[in-house]
């Protein structure tokens, strides 16, 4: 039985990356890629079991109970009641079942573009909570939204910092570094979070899943392995965008370009930008929309992004 008393020292320790953590993470990610490439040999039951183990390896790379994130109740008990028999649990912020389903549903796209798999696996975050807190986590929300009502501490900083739900999750940094670099990432993270909530509440057919980190793009699969939709927000430029991103096929870009007129008529978007991006192997087909992040209602941007993404998906998934 895992209790406060048994792990009190680890629960009170400042989080530090272990010397072996980078190797553990790299090894786990390699195992995931290897398993996905063996889908002609592995039955789905075994593949799911391997991916489950991979997610445990990642979330426990620095230890099971001295994770970066711990509930303040766990830390309080370890400090004030060190002999407490209260049960604790290493919890996956993004539940394993959902992550595995996401990986399997995008298997071909992930094999074509390893960066997509990397992004999903990088969202594997562990948080230590009490057993009662674990039972109270939301069953309808995802990620940190499941923890509403539970105070969580970032133990990479001394003294620990209370997590704010709009903060992006990133590699440990000092408080000074966070305040210096987080402004734009904060805006990006909040924007994608609200877009996801807007899409859900309006029952949109496109359902963006925001990353746990602030970034300028949000990837949406379209059911094919050679390209995907990427929504973008360029805050300094006051622009939002929707693009078909083709990571490694000039031939596919050329095939699309040979039907340029028909595609542009179907999309009904003026000023579509066709970018070969040579000498890089990637290409993109991009639509941009002027948007003043400070003075315009974000709902306007959400509507444009979702409608444009739906149109892109309808046109390019069949082209």
HUKA-V703966 format. One record per backbone hydrogen bond with DSSP energy under -1.0 kcal/mol. NH is the residue of the N-H (numbers start at 1). CO is the residue of the C=O. If there is no record, write none. Layout:
# HUKA-V703966
NH/CO ; NH/CO
This chain:
# HUKA-V703966
4/86 ; 5/84 ; 7/3 ; 11/7 ; 12/8 ; 15/155 ; 24/20 ; 25/21 ; 26/22 ; 27/23 ; 28/24 ; 29/25 ; 30/26 ; 31/27 ; 32/28 ; 33/29 ; 34/30 ; 35/31 ; 36/32 ; 37/33 ; 41/38 ; 42/38 ; 47/43 ; 48/44 ; 49/45 ; 50/46 ; 51/47 ; 52/48 ; 53/49 ; 54/50 ; 55/51 ; 56/52 ; 57/53 ; 58/54 ; 59/55 ; 60/56 ; 61/58 ; 63/60 ; 70/153 ; 71/128 ; 72/151 ; 75/71 ; 76/72 ; 77/73 ; 78/74 ; 79/75 ; 80/76 ; 81/77 ; 84/81 ; 88/2 ; 89/129 ; 91/127 ; 93/125 ; 99/95 ; 100/96 ; 101/97 ; 102/98 ; 103/99 ; 104/100 ; 105/101 ; 107/104 ; 110/106 ; 111/107 ; 112/108 ; 113/109 ; 116/113 ; 118/114 ; 119/115 ; 120/116 ; 121/117 ; 122/118 ; 123/120 ; 124/121 ; 127/91 ; 128/69 ; 129/89 ; 131/87 ; 134/130 ; 135/131 ; 136/132 ; 138/146 ; 145/142 ; 146/143 ; 147/144 ; 148/145 ; 150/147 ; 153/70 ; 154/161 ; 155/68 ; 161/154 ; 163/152 ; 167/164 ; 169/212 ; 178/174 ; 179/175 ; 180/176 ; 181/177 ; 182/178 ; 186/182 ; 187/183 ; 188/184 ; 189/185 ; 190/186 ; 191/187 ; 192/188 ; 193/189 ; 194/190 ; 195/191 ; 196/192 ; 197/193 ; 198/194 ; 199/195 ; 200/196 ; 201/197 ; 202/198 ; 203/200 ; 204/199 ; 218/231 ; 220/229 ; 228/245 ; 229/220 ; 230/243 ; 231/218 ; 232/241 ; 233/216 ; 234/239 ; 239/234 ; 240/289 ; 241/232 ; 242/287 ; 243/230 ; 244/285 ; 245/228 ; 246/283 ; 253/249 ; 254/250 ; 255/251 ; 256/252 ; 257/253 ; 258/254 ; 259/256 ; 260/257 ; 263/259 ; 264/260 ; 265/261 ; 266/262 ; 267/263 ; 268/264 ; 273/286 ; 275/284 ; 280/277 ; 283/246 ; 284/275 ; 285/244 ; 286/273 ; 287/242 ; 289/240 ; 291/238 ; 296/292 ; 300/297 ; 302/298 ; 303/299 ; 304/300 ; 305/301 ; 306/302 ; 307/303 ; 308/304 ; 309/305 ; 310/306 ; 311/307 ; 312/308 ; 313/309 ; 314/310 ; 315/311 ; 316/312 ; 317/313
